[in-house]
Amino acid sequence: MSVDDDDFRRRIRSDVPHSARVWNAWLGGKDHYPVDRELAEAVSAAYPQMADIARASRAFQIRAVRYLASTGVRQFLDVGTGLPVANSTHEVAQSIAPESRIVYVDNDPIVLAHAEALLAGAPEGRTAYVEADLSAVDTVVDEAARTLDLSEPVAVLLLSTLGHLAPAEGIDVVRRYLARMPSGSFLVLCDTVKTPQTLAAQEAYASGDNPPYLVREPEEITGCAAGLELVEPGFVSIDRWRPEEDDAVPVDQWGLVARKP
């Protein structure tokens, strides 16, 4: 489907907030509408750490991808990728191993409109985009298999994404992704943990007349990695996962990198 189609244009609602655009506002980007910026500001008013979490999540992603690429991982499935930003998964991975293959997944039409930027990877590697809901695991993986070799390890990234699903459903979805991946694959996962402050942010986000984003109990995040081998330092605040600066300040989003035996 062309991004110029009238139907496609109708799908990009400028009167209703979209999660990818709200996240872009927290990151200081320009790819959002006033309604998205208003919701971002409302959530930040209820929970001032929100923009810090967005930046920390992006930094965690960069460090995790850099670590995995440096240890030999050459395939990445980035589910819920959001709008393109500097140091996207393919840029980080292919800066270390140009032959790396990356598949991005999102169901927000405005992300599809910007997908061309995500596909401009190194000529030695391959990049692709799948428009699908993160819970449509088999559809996502079957489409990704057009680009990725599922007989070789794949790093599955689910960053600041599972809150769109109920906790039990989120655990099931992650386990289904990993079940489709071979031994030696990795899970990169992070999400916001439940505190009085993040619950206030959850309530403010729900005021935007869009699907809720549910914060998690820590065990609802670690439960996704049951049976996997945690990479050091384990399950920690994402600012404390292999930080590049000694004075990293913990945020209320925790994450992990784990290997499938």
N, C-alpha and C positions, 0 to 999 in steps of 0.2 A: 504494500500500500504506500502510495506517495504521500509525503508530508504536505503536498499541495492540495490534496483532495479536500473537498468541502466537509465530508464526514469527519476527516481527521481534525480539521480546524474546529469543528463543533465539540470534539472530545476534549480539547484543551480549554477547560472552563476557567475563565479569568475571574469569575465571581465566587468561586468556592476554593478554599485553600487545598493545596496538594502537598503531600509530605515531602517530596523531593524539592519542591520550590521553597517550602518553609525551612528545610535544612540548608538550602543554598543561602537563604537570608541570614541564618545564624553564622554561616561561614564567611559572611561578608561579600557574597557574590552579587551578581546583577540579574540573574535569570529567575526573576520572580515578579509577581504582581502585587499591587497594594494590599490585596486581601491576604496574601501570604505573609507580607511584612507585618501587617497588623497582628496576625496570629502569633508570629514569632516574637513580637514585642510583648504580647499579652502573656505568653508562656515565660519569657524572661523576667517579666515583672513579678510573676508568682515564684520563679525559681531562677535567680540571677546567674547560677552556674551553667545554664543551658548552653550558651554559646561556647563556654569552655569545654563542655562535653563534646560538642560538635567538632571543635578543633582537635581535641584529644583523640577522638575516634579516627579522624583522618590521619593523625600522626601515628597512631597504633597500627593502622592499616599499612602505612608506608614501611614501618619498621618490621612488621611481620612478613610482608611480601619480600622485602630485602633479605631478611633472614632465610626464608624458604628458598629463594632463588640462589642464594650463596651456598646453600647446602645441597643443591642439585635438582630442586623442583622446577619443572619446565612447563607445567600446565596449571591454569588457574580458572576457576569458575566463580565469578563475582556476582552473587545473587543479591538483588536490591541495590544496584550500583549507584543510583542517584545521578544527578547532573554532573557532567565532566568538570573536573578541576585539575589544577596542576598536580603532577605526581600521581596520576591515576595508576591503577594496577599494571596496565601494560607498559607504561612509561618506566615504572620502577623495575619490574621484572626484566624487561628487554634492555634496560641500561646495564644489567649484569649479564644476561644471557639473551642476545638478540633473537635467538631461535624460539623463545618462549611463545606459547599459545595461550590466548586469553579469551574467554567468552563472558560477556556482560549480560545480565538479566535484569529487566525491570518491566513494570506494567504501566508506568506513568507515561502518557502520550508525549509530554514535553521532553522526557528523556529520549524517547525515540527520535524526536525532532532534532536533538543534538547528537544522535548516535554517530554521525559521520566523524565527529571529533574523537570518539572512542575507537574508531576503526583505523585511525591513522598510525599504525604501529610500524615497527621495524620490518623492512622487506624480508628479512630472514625468518621472521616469525609469522604468526597469524592472529588476527583478532576478529571477533564476530559479536553480534548482538542478537539476543533472543527476547522478544516481547512476550512476556508471560507472567502470571502471578507466581510468587515464590512457593505457594503451596501446591502448584501443579508440577510435582517433582518429576514424574515420568516424562511429561511433555518437555520440561526444561532439559533434562538429561539427554533425552533422545535427540533434541535439536542441537544441544551442545556437542553431541558425539559426531556431528558433521565436521567439527573443527578439532575436537580433542580426541586423543587415542585413549579410550577407557581401559586399555590393557596396561597402561602406564600410570603412575601416581598423579593425582590431581589434588590441588589445594582448593577446598571449597570455602569461600568467604561469605559469611553472613554477619554483617556489621550494622549495629543499630537498626535492625530490621525485624526481629522476631516479635517486637511489641505489637505488630499488626495482627498477630495471631493470639488466641487464647494459650495460656502456658502449656497445657497438655498437648494441644495441637502443635505448638512450636517444637516441643521435644520430639514428637512423632515425625514432623517434617525433616528436622535435622538428621534423625536416624535413618530416614528413608534416603536422603541424599548420600549419606555415608555408605549405606548398603549397596548403592549402585557403583561405588568407587572401589578400585583394587587395593590390596594391601600396600602400605607405604604411602597412602594418601594422607592429607592433612585437613583438619578443620580449623578455621580461624573464626572466632566467635566473640562478640561482645554485645552487651546490652545494659540498659539502665537498671540499677538495683533499687529496690523499694525502700524509701525513707519517707518521713513526713513531708520533706521538701519535694521529693520527686513525685509523690502522690498529688501534691498541689499543682505541679507542672502537668501531670496527667489530666487533672480536672480542667485546667486552663486550656489544654490542647483540645479536649473534647468540646469546648465551647465554640470551636470553629466550624461546627456543622459538618464535620468530616469524620471518617471512621476513627475510633479511639486508638491511642497508642498506650499499651499496658506495660507498666514497669514490673520488674520481676523480683521474686525472692532469689537469693543467690543459688539455692539448690535447683531452681527452675532453669538456671543457665548451665550449671555444671551437669545437670541431668542429661543435657543434650550430648555430653561427651562421655557418657558411661561406656566403659570397655575400651576407651582410647588411652593412649599414653601421653600424659601432659608434658609439654616442653617446658623447661625451666624458664621463668620462676613460677610456673603453674598458673592458678586462677587468682588474679590480682586486679587492683585498679589499673585501668589501661595505661595510665601515665607511669605506672611502676613496672610495666612489662618491657624489660630491656631498654630502659630510658637512655637517651643520649646525653642527658644532663643530670647531675647528682641531686639537684634541688627540685626534681619533679614533684608536683603537688597532686595528691590523690583526688580523683573525681568520683562521682557516684555512678560511674559506668565501669563495670568489671568485665574482664575478658580472658581468653585463653587461646593457646595454639596447641593442638593435640594431634598425634599420629595414629593412624589406623594400623594395628599390628598385622 
